[in-house]
């Protein structure tokens, strides 16, 4: 089962954002993925990886992902043929 890992900065108070991304991905992909949240206090980190490959990094990618873009990146790696409904439009 693919594992989506969201590492977030505790000092920046990004737990709610990380939790929301996790909730959205679990609602969309159900039992096809697992999600792990990792708190980090090293300052400013917000990184999303899937099976060890970084699919979003806040500093590198210019902020936080739109949920549509995040779901598409996850889908493209775990099941490219899966329709995301309105998120594909």
Chimera marker file (.cmm) of the C-alpha trace (Angstrom):
<marker_set name="trace">
<marker id="1" x="0.000" y="0.000" z="0.000" r="1" g="1" b="0" radius="0.5"/>
<marker id="2" x="1.442" y="3.411" z="-0.928" r="1" g="1" b="0" radius="0.5"/>
<marker id="3" x="2.232" y="5.647" z="2.028" r="1" g="1" b="0" radius="0.5"/>
<marker id="4" x="1.702" y="9.402" z="1.812" r="1" g="1" b="0" radius="0.5"/>
<marker id="5" x="3.875" y="11.208" z="4.365" r="1" g="1" b="0" radius="0.5"/>
<marker id="6" x="3.235" y="14.814" z="5.320" r="1" g="1" b="0" radius="0.5"/>
<marker id="7" x="6.025" y="16.431" z="7.324" r="1" g="1" b="0" radius="0.5"/>
<marker id="8" x="5.033" y="19.781" z="8.801" r="1" g="1" b="0" radius="0.5"/>
<marker id="9" x="6.561" y="22.494" z="10.981" r="1" g="1" b="0" radius="0.5"/>
<marker id="10" x="5.103" y="22.595" z="14.477" r="1" g="1" b="0" radius="0.5"/>
<marker id="11" x="6.513" y="26.081" z="15.133" r="1" g="1" b="0" radius="0.5"/>
<marker id="12" x="4.631" y="27.399" z="12.106" r="1" g="1" b="0" radius="0.5"/>
<marker id="13" x="1.378" y="25.811" z="13.352" r="1" g="1" b="0" radius="0.5"/>
<marker id="14" x="0.818" y="23.831" z="10.152" r="1" g="1" b="0" radius="0.5"/>
<marker id="15" x="-0.805" y="20.817" z="11.845" r="1" g="1" b="0" radius="0.5"/>
<marker id="16" x="-4.313" y="21.808" z="10.734" r="1" g="1" b="0" radius="0.5"/>
<marker id="17" x="-3.170" y="22.232" z="7.133" r="1" g="1" b="0" radius="0.5"/>
<marker id="18" x="-1.364" y="18.872" z="7.209" r="1" g="1" b="0" radius="0.5"/>
<marker id="19" x="-4.413" y="17.217" z="8.751" r="1" g="1" b="0" radius="0.5"/>
<marker id="20" x="-6.719" y="18.697" z="6.131" r="1" g="1" b="0" radius="0.5"/>
<marker id="21" x="-4.519" y="17.410" z="3.281" r="1" g="1" b="0" radius="0.5"/>
<marker id="22" x="-4.469" y="13.989" z="4.947" r="1" g="1" b="0" radius="0.5"/>
<marker id="23" x="-8.255" y="13.998" z="5.334" r="1" g="1" b="0" radius="0.5"/>
<marker id="24" x="-8.815" y="15.026" z="1.722" r="1" g="1" b="0" radius="0.5"/>
<marker id="25" x="-6.480" y="12.336" z="0.386" r="1" g="1" b="0" radius="0.5"/>
<marker id="26" x="-8.015" y="9.642" z="2.570" r="1" g="1" b="0" radius="0.5"/>
<marker id="27" x="-11.505" y="10.713" z="1.489" r="1" g="1" b="0" radius="0.5"/>
<marker id="28" x="-10.495" y="10.481" z="-2.161" r="1" g="1" b="0" radius="0.5"/>
<marker id="29" x="-8.272" y="7.384" z="-2.182" r="1" g="1" b="0" radius="0.5"/>
<marker id="30" x="-9.755" y="5.460" z="0.751" r="1" g="1" b="0" radius="0.5"/>
<marker id="31" x="-7.966" y="2.229" z="1.541" r="1" g="1" b="0" radius="0.5"/>
<marker id="32" x="-5.680" y="2.540" z="-1.511" r="1" g="1" b="0" radius="0.5"/>
<marker id="33" x="-3.202" y="4.622" z="0.546" r="1" g="1" b="0" radius="0.5"/>
<marker id="34" x="-2.044" y="5.149" z="4.085" r="1" g="1" b="0" radius="0.5"/>
<marker id="35" x="-1.171" y="8.577" z="5.458" r="1" g="1" b="0" radius="0.5"/>
<marker id="36" x="1.442" y="9.482" z="8.044" r="1" g="1" b="0" radius="0.5"/>
<marker id="37" x="1.810" y="12.912" z="9.648" r="1" g="1" b="0" radius="0.5"/>
<marker id="38" x="5.269" y="13.798" z="10.943" r="1" g="1" b="0" radius="0.5"/>
<marker id="39" x="5.708" y="16.860" z="13.170" r="1" g="1" b="0" radius="0.5"/>
<marker id="40" x="9.047" y="18.640" z="12.797" r="1" g="1" b="0" radius="0.5"/>
<marker id="41" x="10.453" y="21.588" z="14.714" r="1" g="1" b="0" radius="0.5"/>
<marker id="42" x="13.429" y="22.398" z="12.492" r="1" g="1" b="0" radius="0.5"/>
<marker id="43" x="11.651" y="25.443" z="11.039" r="1" g="1" b="0" radius="0.5"/>
<marker id="44" x="9.502" y="26.040" z="8.006" r="1" g="1" b="0" radius="0.5"/>
<marker id="45" x="9.278" y="22.524" z="6.619" r="1" g="1" b="0" radius="0.5"/>
<marker id="46" x="6.205" y="21.364" z="4.765" r="1" g="1" b="0" radius="0.5"/>
<marker id="47" x="6.910" y="18.371" z="2.589" r="1" g="1" b="0" radius="0.5"/>
<marker id="48" x="4.665" y="15.726" z="1.087" r="1" g="1" b="0" radius="0.5"/>
<marker id="49" x="6.134" y="12.467" z="-0.134" r="1" g="1" b="0" radius="0.5"/>
<marker id="50" x="4.711" y="9.274" z="-1.516" r="1" g="1" b="0" radius="0.5"/>
<marker id="51" x="6.703" y="6.102" z="-0.942" r="1" g="1" b="0" radius="0.5"/>
<marker id="52" x="9.841" y="8.115" z="-0.302" r="1" g="1" b="0" radius="0.5"/>
<marker id="53" x="9.592" y="10.356" z="-3.382" r="1" g="1" b="0" radius="0.5"/>
<marker id="54" x="8.910" y="14.031" z="-2.675" r="1" g="1" b="0" radius="0.5"/>
<marker id="55" x="5.830" y="15.174" z="-4.569" r="1" g="1" b="0" radius="0.5"/>
<marker id="56" x="5.561" y="18.619" z="-2.951" r="1" g="1" b="0" radius="0.5"/>
<marker id="57" x="7.972" y="20.762" z="-0.972" r="1" g="1" b="0" radius="0.5"/>
<marker id="58" x="6.833" y="24.182" z="0.202" r="1" g="1" b="0" radius="0.5"/>
<marker id="59" x="10.072" y="26.066" z="-0.442" r="1" g="1" b="0" radius="0.5"/>
<marker id="60" x="10.905" y="24.325" z="-3.723" r="1" g="1" b="0" radius="0.5"/>
<marker id="61" x="7.381" y="24.477" z="-5.151" r="1" g="1" b="0" radius="0.5"/>
<marker id="62" x="6.420" y="27.957" z="-3.953" r="1" g="1" b="0" radius="0.5"/>
<marker id="63" x="3.992" y="27.543" z="-1.087" r="1" g="1" b="0" radius="0.5"/>
<marker id="64" x="1.311" y="24.995" z="-0.418" r="1" g="1" b="0" radius="0.5"/>
<marker id="65" x="-0.352" y="22.819" z="-3.044" r="1" g="1" b="0" radius="0.5"/>
<marker id="66" x="-3.854" y="23.338" z="-4.258" r="1" g="1" b="0" radius="0.5"/>
<marker id="67" x="-5.779" y="20.237" z="-3.153" r="1" g="1" b="0" radius="0.5"/>
<marker id="68" x="-6.631" y="19.472" z="-6.792" r="1" g="1" b="0" radius="0.5"/>
<marker id="69" x="-2.937" y="19.464" z="-7.762" r="1" g="1" b="0" radius="0.5"/>
<marker id="70" x="-2.009" y="17.296" z="-4.775" r="1" g="1" b="0" radius="0.5"/>
<marker id="71" x="-4.683" y="14.711" z="-5.532" r="1" g="1" b="0" radius="0.5"/>
<marker id="72" x="-3.620" y="14.596" z="-9.174" r="1" g="1" b="0" radius="0.5"/>
<marker id="73" x="0.020" y="14.008" z="-8.201" r="1" g="1" b="0" radius="0.5"/>
<marker id="74" x="-0.962" y="11.206" z="-5.837" r="1" g="1" b="0" radius="0.5"/>
<marker id="75" x="-3.317" y="9.651" z="-8.393" r="1" g="1" b="0" radius="0.5"/>
<marker id="76" x="-0.717" y="9.835" z="-11.175" r="1" g="1" b="0" radius="0.5"/>
<marker id="77" x="1.646" y="7.732" z="-9.039" r="1" g="1" b="0" radius="0.5"/>
<marker id="78" x="-0.738" y="5.171" z="-7.559" r="1" g="1" b="0" radius="0.5"/>
<marker id="79" x="-3.444" y="4.721" z="-10.234" r="1" g="1" b="0" radius="0.5"/>
<marker id="80" x="-3.076" y="6.903" z="-13.364" r="1" g="1" b="0" radius="0.5"/>
<marker id="81" x="-6.380" y="5.655" z="-14.788" r="1" g="1" b="0" radius="0.5"/>
<marker id="82" x="-8.415" y="6.697" z="-11.746" r="1" g="1" b="0" radius="0.5"/>
<marker id="83" x="-10.946" y="9.450" z="-12.345" r="1" g="1" b="0" radius="0.5"/>
<marker id="84" x="-10.947" y="12.220" z="-9.758" r="1" g="1" b="0" radius="0.5"/>
<marker id="85" x="-14.298" y="13.542" z="-10.937" r="1" g="1" b="0" radius="0.5"/>
<marker id="86" x="-14.511" y="17.318" z="-10.690" r="1" g="1" b="0" radius="0.5"/>
<marker id="87" x="-10.829" y="17.491" z="-9.646" r="1" g="1" b="0" radius="0.5"/>
<marker id="88" x="-9.837" y="16.394" z="-13.157" r="1" g="1" b="0" radius="0.5"/>
<marker id="89" x="-11.535" y="19.343" z="-14.834" r="1" g="1" b="0" radius="0.5"/>
<link id1="1" id2="2" r="1" g="1" b="0" radius="0.2"/>
<link id1="2" id2="3" r="1" g="1" b="0" radius="0.2"/>
<link id1="3" id2="4" r="1" g="1" b="0" radius="0.2"/>
<link id1="4" id2="5" r="1" g="1" b="0" radius="0.2"/>
<link id1="5" id2="6" r="1" g="1" b="0" radius="0.2"/>
<link id1="6" id2="7" r="1" g="1" b="0" radius="0.2"/>
<link id1="7" id2="8" r="1" g="1" b="0" radius="0.2"/>
<link id1="8" id2="9" r="1" g="1" b="0" radius="0.2"/>
<link id1="9" id2="10" r="1" g="1" b="0" radius="0.2"/>
<link id1="10" id2="11" r="1" g="1" b="0" radius="0.2"/>
<link id1="11" id2="12" r="1" g="1" b="0" radius="0.2"/>
<link id1="12" id2="13" r="1" g="1" b="0" radius="0.2"/>
<link id1="13" id2="14" r="1" g="1" b="0" radius="0.2"/>
<link id1="14" id2="15" r="1" g="1" b="0" radius="0.2"/>
<link id1="15" id2="16" r="1" g="1" b="0" radius="0.2"/>
<link id1="16" id2="17" r="1" g="1" b="0" radius="0.2"/>
<link id1="17" id2="18" r="1" g="1" b="0" radius="0.2"/>
<link id1="18" id2="19" r="1" g="1" b="0" radius="0.2"/>
<link id1="19" id2="20" r="1" g="1" b="0" radius="0.2"/>
<link id1="20" id2="21" r="1" g="1" b="0" radius="0.2"/>
<link id1="21" id2="22" r="1" g="1" b="0" radius="0.2"/>
<link id1="22" id2="23" r="1" g="1" b="0" radius="0.2"/>
<link id1="23" id2="24" r="1" g="1" b="0" radius="0.2"/>
<link id1="24" id2="25" r="1" g="1" b="0" radius="0.2"/>
<link id1="25" id2="26" r="1" g="1" b="0" radius="0.2"/>
<link id1="26" id2="27" r="1" g="1" b="0" radius="0.2"/>
<link id1="27" id2="28" r="1" g="1" b="0" radius="0.2"/>
<link id1="28" id2="29" r="1" g="1" b="0" radius="0.2"/>
<link id1="29" id2="30" r="1" g="1" b="0" radius="0.2"/>
<link id1="30" id2="31" r="1" g="1" b="0" radius="0.2"/>
<link id1="31" id2="32" r="1" g="1" b="0" radius="0.2"/>
<link id1="32" id2="33" r="1" g="1" b="0" radius="0.2"/>
<link id1="33" id2="34" r="1" g="1" b="0" radius="0.2"/>
<link id1="34" id2="35" r="1" g="1" b="0" radius="0.2"/>
<link id1="35" id2="36" r="1" g="1" b="0" radius="0.2"/>
<link id1="36" id2="37" r="1" g="1" b="0" radius="0.2"/>
<link id1="37" id2="38" r="1" g="1" b="0" radius="0.2"/>
<link id1="38" id2="39" r="1" g="1" b="0" radius="0.2"/>
<link id1="39" id2="40" r="1" g="1" b="0" radius="0.2"/>
<link id1="40" id2="41" r="1" g="1" b="0" radius="0.2"/>
<link id1="41" id2="42" r="1" g="1" b="0" radius="0.2"/>
<link id1="42" id2="43" r="1" g="1" b="0" radius="0.2"/>
<link id1="43" id2="44" r="1" g="1" b="0" radius="0.2"/>
<link id1="44" id2="45" r="1" g="1" b="0" radius="0.2"/>
<link id1="45" id2="46" r="1" g="1" b="0" radius="0.2"/>
<link id1="46" id2="47" r="1" g="1" b="0" radius="0.2"/>
<link id1="47" id2="48" r="1" g="1" b="0" radius="0.2"/>
<link id1="48" id2="49" r="1" g="1" b="0" radius="0.2"/>
<link id1="49" id2="50" r="1" g="1" b="0" radius="0.2"/>
<link id1="50" id2="51" r="1" g="1" b="0" radius="0.2"/>
<link id1="51" id2="52" r="1" g="1" b="0" radius="0.2"/>
<link id1="52" id2="53" r="1" g="1" b="0" radius="0.2"/>
<link id1="53" id2="54" r="1" g="1" b="0" radius="0.2"/>
<link id1="54" id2="55" r="1" g="1" b="0" radius="0.2"/>
<link id1="55" id2="56" r="1" g="1" b="0" radius="0.2"/>
<link id1="56" id2="57" r="1" g="1" b="0" radius="0.2"/>
<link id1="57" id2="58" r="1" g="1" b="0" radius="0.2"/>
<link id1="58" id2="59" r="1" g="1" b="0" radius="0.2"/>
<link id1="59" id2="60" r="1" g="1" b="0" radius="0.2"/>
<link id1="60" id2="61" r="1" g="1" b="0" radius="0.2"/>
<link id1="61" id2="62" r="1" g="1" b="0" radius="0.2"/>
<link id1="62" id2="63" r="1" g="1" b="0" radius="0.2"/>
<link id1="63" id2="64" r="1" g="1" b="0" radius="0.2"/>
<link id1="64" id2="65" r="1" g="1" b="0" radius="0.2"/>
<link id1="65" id2="66" r="1" g="1" b="0" radius="0.2"/>
<link id1="66" id2="67" r="1" g="1" b="0" radius="0.2"/>
<link id1="67" id2="68" r="1" g="1" b="0" radius="0.2"/>
<link id1="68" id2="69" r="1" g="1" b="0" radius="0.2"/>
<link id1="69" id2="70" r="1" g="1" b="0" radius="0.2"/>
<link id1="70" id2="71" r="1" g="1" b="0" radius="0.2"/>
<link id1="71" id2="72" r="1" g="1" b="0" radius="0.2"/>
<link id1="72" id2="73" r="1" g="1" b="0" radius="0.2"/>
<link id1="73" id2="74" r="1" g="1" b="0" radius="0.2"/>
<link id1="74" id2="75" r="1" g="1" b="0" radius="0.2"/>
<link id1="75" id2="76" r="1" g="1" b="0" radius="0.2"/>
<link id1="76" id2="77" r="1" g="1" b="0" radius="0.2"/>
<link id1="77" id2="78" r="1" g="1" b="0" radius="0.2"/>
<link id1="78" id2="79" r="1" g="1" b="0" radius="0.2"/>
<link id1="79" id2="80" r="1" g="1" b="0" radius="0.2"/>
<link id1="80" id2="81" r="1" g="1" b="0" radius="0.2"/>
<link id1="81" id2="82" r="1" g="1" b="0" radius="0.2"/>
<link id1="82" id2="83" r="1" g="1" b="0" radius="0.2"/>
<link id1="83" id2="84" r="1" g="1" b="0" radius="0.2"/>
<link id1="84" id2="85" r="1" g="1" b="0" radius="0.2"/>
<link id1="85" id2="86" r="1" g="1" b="0" radius="0.2"/>
<link id1="86" id2="87" r="1" g="1" b="0" radius="0.2"/>
<link id1="87" id2="88" r="1" g="1" b="0" radius="0.2"/>
<link id1="88" id2="89" r="1" g="1" b="0" radius="0.2"/>
</marker_set>
